[in-house]
Amino acid sequence: MRLFFCILVFLAFMFGHAHAASRQQFTVLTPGGSILVESFGSCAKAICPAVLILGGSKGFGAPAYDKIGQTFRAAGLNAYLVHVLSAADLNAIATARGAGARIAFYAQRLPEWTSAVQGVATYLEEQPRHGGKVGVLGISLGAQIASAATVGRADIDAMVLVDGGFPNGYSQPVRSLPPLLLIWGSADRMFPLSIGWELQQTAQRLGGSVALDVYEGAHDFFLGSASPNAEAARQNAADFLALSLSQ
C-alpha cells in the first residue's frame, strides 16, 4: 500500500510539471534553500503586482492552477506558483497514517515552509516590474502556510485564503492582518465554515479589512475545472487582489 501511495505522489508531481510548457520556471534562493517557482508570464501592463500561489497538500497537479494563473494575468497580476512542498513532503503527506500524523508533520515542517514563502515574497517585492506590491493566495494547506507567513510581516499587501486559516494549535500573537478575502465551500468538512467565521471575526477585531464569501461546494470546490462556482470564486479572488494591490 505504501508503494502504491508513493507511485501516486510521483505521478501527481510529474503531472504537475507536465504543464511546464505553458509556465516559466525559475528558482529563488531563500535562507532555507532554493525554491522552485513557476510563472505564467507578465501581464500586459508595465507594472503588475505579484501574487504568490500556495497550493494544497497534493501540489500543483490540478489543471485548475493553470486557469487560476490565466485569470490572474488577465486581471493585471503576475501569478507565481511557489513550490514550498517538495516531492518528499508530498510523499510524506500522502503516506501519513491518519489525520493526526499529517497534522504532526505539518507542525514539524511549517517553520521551513513559512520561511520559504517569506523569502520568495521578499525577492518578488524587490523586482521593479511588481511596483513593490505582493499578495498571497493560499488554498487549504497553502492557506495555513500563507496565514502563518504573514505574521509580523509588512511585505504582504493583501491575502486570499481558500478553505483554510491558521494552522492547528498556532500560538504566535497576531496583531494585524493585511486586507483579507476568505473564500469557503459551504459543505467543507475538512475545514468547516465555522473556521472561516472565526477568522473573519479575528480580522475584524484587529481592525482589518475582511470579507467572507461562501460558495456552494465541498472542500476542494475552488479547484473544480468546469465548475461555475469555482470560476466565480477564482475571478472574485483575482478582482480582490487586483484592487487591493493597486492602492
C-alpha positions as MATLAB code, in Angstrom:
seq = 'MRLFFCILVFLAFMFGHAHAASRQQFTVLTPGGSILVESFGSCAKAICPAVLILGGSKGFGAPAYDKIGQTFRAAGLNAYLVHVLSAADLNAIATARGAGARIAFYAQRLPEWTSAVQGVATYLEEQPRHGGKVGVLGISLGAQIASAATVGRADIDAMVLVDGGFPNGYSQPVRSLPPLLLIWGSADRMFPLSIGWELQQTAQRLGGSVALDVYEGAHDFFLGSASPNAEAARQNAADFLALSLSQ';
ca = [
       0.000    0.000    0.000;
       2.818    2.401    0.866;
       4.428    1.748   -2.529;
       1.104    2.444   -4.205;
       0.865    5.846   -2.494;
       4.447    6.658   -3.450;
       3.646    5.941   -7.088;
       0.559    8.154   -6.920;
       2.564   11.021   -5.451;
       5.254   10.624   -8.077;
       2.666   10.672  -10.865;
       0.970   13.740   -9.384;
       4.320   15.515   -9.127;
       5.175   14.666  -12.732;
       1.681   15.586  -13.915;
       2.068   18.985  -12.317;
       5.315   19.524  -14.171;
       3.689   18.425  -17.437;
       2.112   21.876  -17.516;
       5.601   23.442  -17.533;
       5.366   24.097  -21.280;
       2.863   26.873  -20.523;
       4.760   28.069  -17.465;
       8.132   29.684  -16.909;
      10.294   28.135  -14.198;
      12.976   29.706  -12.042;
      14.377   29.249   -8.552;
      14.611   31.674   -5.662;
      17.387   31.277   -3.108;
      15.940   31.586    0.402;
      17.587   31.109    3.820;
      16.312   27.510    3.787;
      17.461   26.690    0.260;
      16.347   27.070   -3.333;
      12.593   27.168   -4.026;
      11.113   26.312   -7.400;
       8.717   28.979   -8.693;
       6.569   28.866  -11.821;
       5.096   31.920  -13.510;
       2.508   32.420  -16.224;
       4.309   35.326  -17.879;
       3.935   39.041  -17.283;
       0.615   40.813  -17.583;
       0.110   43.411  -20.288;
       0.940   46.385  -18.066;
       4.388   47.772  -17.319;
       3.843   47.379  -13.561;
       1.940   44.323  -12.331;
       1.657   43.306   -8.658;
       2.946   39.844   -7.766;
       0.751   37.123   -6.262;
       2.234   34.037   -4.631;
       0.004   30.980   -5.021;
       0.345   28.303   -2.344;
      -1.432   25.057   -3.136;
      -2.831   22.264   -1.026;
      -1.320   19.010    0.143;
      -1.441   17.451   -3.346;
       0.765   20.032   -5.021;
       0.036   21.846   -8.269;
      -1.124   18.917  -10.398;
      -4.739   20.072  -10.807;
      -5.470   21.703  -14.202;
      -7.295   24.478  -12.326;
      -3.976   26.035  -11.347;
      -3.363   26.993  -14.969;
      -6.819   28.565  -15.057;
      -6.027   30.493  -11.889;
      -2.804   31.778  -13.406;
      -4.574   32.873  -16.593;
      -7.367   34.563  -14.647;
      -4.895   36.476  -12.518;
      -2.826   37.533  -15.504;
      -5.942   38.864  -17.245;
      -6.714   40.876  -14.088;
      -3.336   42.628  -14.307;
      -1.438   40.417  -11.860;
       1.738   38.373  -12.185;
       0.933   34.997  -10.621;
       3.561   32.619   -9.246;
       3.170   29.008   -8.136;
       5.535   28.650   -5.172;
       6.665   25.046   -4.594;
       7.255   25.130   -0.859;
       6.183   21.479   -0.678;
       8.957   19.253   -2.001;
       8.408   15.849   -3.577;
       9.450   14.337   -0.225;
       6.845   16.472    1.554;
       4.108   15.360   -0.841;
       5.087   11.739   -0.348;
       5.131   12.045    3.454;
       1.688   13.664    3.444;
       0.175   11.083    1.098;
       1.531    8.136    3.088;
       0.842    9.533    6.575;
      -1.203    7.176    8.740;
      -4.196    9.299    9.574;
      -5.037   12.953   10.160;
      -3.034   13.097   13.396;
       0.166   12.074   11.625;
      -0.428   14.640    8.874;
      -1.034   17.427   11.381;
       2.143   16.495   13.263;
       4.096   16.564   10.002;
       2.654   19.966    9.114;
       3.726   21.346   12.501;
       7.228   19.970   12.013;
       7.642   21.442    8.533;
       5.723   24.715    8.994;
       8.728   26.884   10.037;
      10.637   25.935    6.899;
       7.590   26.375    4.665;
       6.782   29.822    6.050;
      10.422   30.884    5.784;
      10.405   29.846    2.135;
       7.267   31.886    1.436;
       8.748   34.915    3.148;
      11.961   34.557    1.157;
      10.103   34.387   -2.148;
       7.873   37.327   -1.150;
      10.940   39.439   -0.386;
      12.518   38.516   -3.716;
       9.389   39.380   -5.718;
       8.830   42.628   -3.845;
      12.277   43.772   -4.939;
      11.573   43.204   -8.639;
      10.802   46.575  -10.300;
       8.038   45.151  -12.519;
       5.904   44.469   -9.440;
       5.929   48.002   -8.088;
       6.693   46.781   -4.569;
       3.263   45.112   -4.250;
       2.880   41.451   -3.253;
      -0.222   39.416   -2.449;
      -0.786   35.787   -1.491;
      -3.410   33.212   -2.412;
      -3.387   30.162   -0.125;
      -5.562   27.090   -0.674;
      -6.214   24.565    2.118;
      -2.765   23.668    3.499;
      -1.467   26.600    1.468;
      -3.874   28.841    3.381;
      -2.362   27.659    6.656;
       1.139   28.382    5.394;
       0.089   31.751    3.957;
      -1.576   32.931    7.171;
       1.415   31.943    9.307;
       3.849   33.564    6.852;
       2.152   36.982    7.124;
       2.503   37.331   10.908;
       4.866   40.187   11.730;
       5.487   40.932    8.055;
       4.877   44.205    6.219;
       5.697   42.940    2.736;
       2.395   41.098    2.141;
      -0.135   43.696    0.985;
      -3.235   41.505    0.515;
      -4.221   37.907    1.119;
      -6.855   35.432   -0.060;
      -7.398   32.279    1.988;
      -9.446   29.452    0.483;
     -10.843   26.776    2.817;
      -8.182   27.208    5.466;
      -6.823   29.507    8.159;
      -4.140   29.449   10.813;
      -2.566   26.030   11.490;
      -3.891   23.806   14.266;
      -2.528   24.953   17.620;
      -0.992   28.143   16.204;
       0.074   30.221   19.210;
       2.024   33.189   17.844;
       0.488   36.598   18.652;
      -1.410   38.083   15.700;
      -1.635   41.861   15.924;
      -2.581   42.691   12.356;
      -3.552   41.123    9.048;
      -3.372   42.506    5.511;
      -6.608   43.166    3.599;
      -8.189   39.734    3.593;
     -10.672   37.799    1.497;
     -11.885   34.441    2.797;
     -13.391   32.014    0.281;
     -15.166   28.937    1.626;
     -17.096   25.932    0.416;
     -20.413   25.686    2.246;
     -20.097   21.904    2.629;
     -16.418   21.818    3.600;
     -15.936   19.038    6.159;
     -12.147   19.218    6.380;
     -12.145   22.887    7.412;
     -15.736   23.674    8.423;
     -17.232   27.058    7.637;
     -17.133   27.900   11.354;
     -13.350   28.316   10.991;
     -13.957   30.961    8.351;
     -16.392   32.821   10.608;
     -13.904   32.788   13.475;
     -11.112   34.064   11.256;
     -13.369   36.812    9.925;
     -14.160   37.894   13.491;
     -10.462   37.853   14.404;
      -9.593   40.120   11.471;
     -12.439   42.470   12.365;
     -11.247   42.727   15.987;
      -7.805   43.650   14.687;
      -9.357   46.456   12.663;
      -8.506   44.965    9.299;
     -10.472   44.834    6.080;
     -12.016   41.373    5.666;
     -14.770   39.685    3.679;
     -16.049   36.108    3.782;
     -17.558   34.735    0.571;
     -19.278   31.356    0.779;
     -19.914   29.197   -2.292;
     -21.896   26.020   -2.611;
     -19.402   23.170   -2.672;
     -17.079   20.911   -0.725;
     -13.520   21.455    0.475;
     -11.898   21.342   -2.964;
     -14.553   23.248   -4.934;
     -12.104   26.066   -5.796;
     -10.057   23.679   -7.956;
     -13.021   22.405   -9.958;
     -12.122   22.586  -13.649;
     -15.608   23.123  -15.060;
     -17.466   24.417  -12.018;
     -19.268   27.771  -12.359;
     -18.833   28.334   -8.619;
     -15.098   27.710   -8.881;
     -14.768   30.074  -11.839;
     -16.718   32.765   -9.997;
     -14.618   32.326   -6.855;
     -11.353   32.485   -8.810;
     -12.472   35.654  -10.595;
     -13.512   37.147   -7.259;
     -10.065   36.379   -5.823;
      -8.371   37.989   -8.835;
     -10.542   41.114   -8.644;
      -9.947   41.475   -4.905;
      -6.178   41.169   -5.248;
      -6.021   43.480   -8.250;
      -7.968   46.176   -6.384;
      -6.159   45.749   -3.060;
      -2.705   45.753   -4.633;
      -3.405   48.839   -6.739;
      -3.909   51.058   -3.695;
];
